[in-house]
Amino acid sequence: MLLRRQLYALGLRFRVTSNLLGRPDIVFARKRVVVFVDGDFWHGRALKKRMAKLAAGHNATYWTAKILSNRARDTKVRAALRRNGWKVVRVWESDVRRSPEPVGRKIWKIVCTA
């Protein structure tokens, strides 16, 4: 919501529902740009550190496999969308929560040059 508000304030118009592969969070259909807002835990931000923490916790095998499979799926989705002419932008949820303005400006630049 914070990022969408920021993008709207920057003058960008977009869709939030899509049947595109990977179900992007934000779609700029005319510019063929999609944005995914990835959760730090689920998509493995700071992966080495996270894996070390998970190894010491409960059900480590499951969570490690889950995060690694999410990352592999992200890679496949990105490649498939690019092959179909889409520009893919991935941002971390914690970056958006901490400060949506710079994330919004980054996306604005990408959309405006697409």
C-alpha positions as CSV (number, residue, x, y, z in Angstrom):
1,M,0.0,0.0,0.0
2,L,2.8,2.4,0.8
3,L,4.5,1.8,-2.5
4,R,1.3,2.1,-4.5
5,R,0.6,5.4,-2.8
6,Q,4.1,6.6,-3.6
7,L,3.8,5.6,-7.2
8,Y,0.4,7.2,-7.6
9,A,1.8,10.5,-6.1
10,L,4.6,10.3,-8.7
11,G,2.0,10.3,-11.4
12,L,2.2,6.6,-12.4
13,R,-0.9,4.6,-13.1
14,F,-0.9,0.9,-12.8
15,R,-2.9,-2.3,-12.2
16,V,-2.7,-4.3,-9.0
17,T,-4.4,-7.5,-10.3
18,S,-3.0,-9.6,-13.1
19,N,-3.1,-13.0,-14.4
20,L,0.5,-12.8,-15.5
21,L,2.9,-15.5,-14.5
22,G,4.1,-15.0,-10.9
23,R,1.2,-12.7,-10.1
24,P,3.1,-9.4,-9.9
25,D,2.1,-6.9,-7.2
26,I,2.0,-4.0,-9.6
27,V,1.7,-4.0,-13.4
28,F,2.3,-1.2,-15.9
29,A,0.7,-2.9,-18.9
30,R,1.4,-0.2,-21.5
31,K,5.1,0.0,-20.6
32,R,5.3,-3.8,-20.0
33,V,6.9,-3.4,-16.6
34,V,6.0,-5.6,-13.6
35,V,6.9,-5.0,-10.0
36,F,7.2,-7.7,-7.3
37,V,7.5,-6.7,-3.7
38,D,9.3,-9.7,-2.1
39,G,9.0,-10.5,1.6
40,D,12.5,-10.7,3.3
41,F,11.8,-14.0,4.9
42,W,10.0,-15.8,2.2
43,H,12.3,-14.8,-0.6
44,G,15.6,-15.1,1.3
45,R,17.0,-11.6,1.8
46,A,20.5,-11.9,3.4
47,L,20.3,-15.6,2.5
48,K,23.5,-16.8,4.2
49,K,22.6,-15.2,7.5
50,R,19.0,-16.4,7.3
51,M,20.1,-20.0,6.5
52,A,22.5,-20.1,9.5
53,K,19.6,-18.9,11.7
54,L,17.2,-21.4,10.3
55,A,19.7,-24.3,10.7
56,A,19.6,-23.7,14.5
57,G,15.8,-23.5,14.7
58,H,12.8,-25.8,14.5
59,N,12.0,-27.7,11.3
60,A,15.1,-26.3,9.6
61,T,15.0,-28.7,6.6
62,Y,11.5,-27.6,5.7
63,W,12.1,-23.8,5.9
64,T,15.5,-24.0,4.1
65,A,13.9,-26.0,1.2
66,K,10.9,-23.6,1.1
67,I,13.0,-20.4,0.8
68,L,15.3,-22.0,-1.7
69,S,12.4,-23.2,-3.8
70,N,10.8,-19.7,-3.7
71,R,14.1,-18.2,-4.9
72,A,14.3,-20.8,-7.7
73,R,10.7,-20.0,-8.7
74,D,11.4,-16.3,-8.7
75,T,14.3,-16.9,-11.1
76,K,12.2,-18.9,-13.5
77,V,9.3,-16.4,-13.4
78,R,11.7,-13.5,-14.1
79,A,13.2,-15.3,-17.1
80,A,9.8,-16.3,-18.5
81,L,8.5,-12.7,-18.2
82,R,11.6,-11.3,-19.8
83,R,11.3,-13.7,-22.7
84,N,7.8,-12.4,-23.2
85,G,9.0,-8.8,-23.4
86,W,8.3,-7.7,-19.8
87,K,10.8,-5.7,-17.7
88,V,10.8,-7.2,-14.2
89,V,11.5,-5.1,-11.1
90,R,11.9,-6.8,-7.7
91,V,12.0,-4.8,-4.4
92,W,12.3,-5.9,-0.8
93,E,9.3,-5.4,1.4
94,S,11.5,-4.0,4.3
95,D,12.9,-1.3,1.9
96,V,9.4,-0.2,1.0
97,R,8.3,-0.1,4.7
98,R,11.4,1.7,5.8
99,S,11.3,4.4,3.0
100,P,8.9,4.1,0.1
101,E,10.1,7.3,-1.6
102,P,13.5,6.0,-3.0
103,V,11.9,2.7,-4.0
104,G,9.1,4.7,-5.8
105,R,11.6,6.9,-7.6
106,K,13.6,3.9,-8.7
107,I,10.5,2.3,-10.2
108,W,9.4,5.7,-11.7
109,K,12.8,5.9,-13.6
110,I,12.4,2.4,-14.9
111,V,8.8,2.9,-16.1
112,C,9.6,6.3,-17.7
113,T,12.5,4.9,-19.7
114,A,10.6,1.7,-20.8
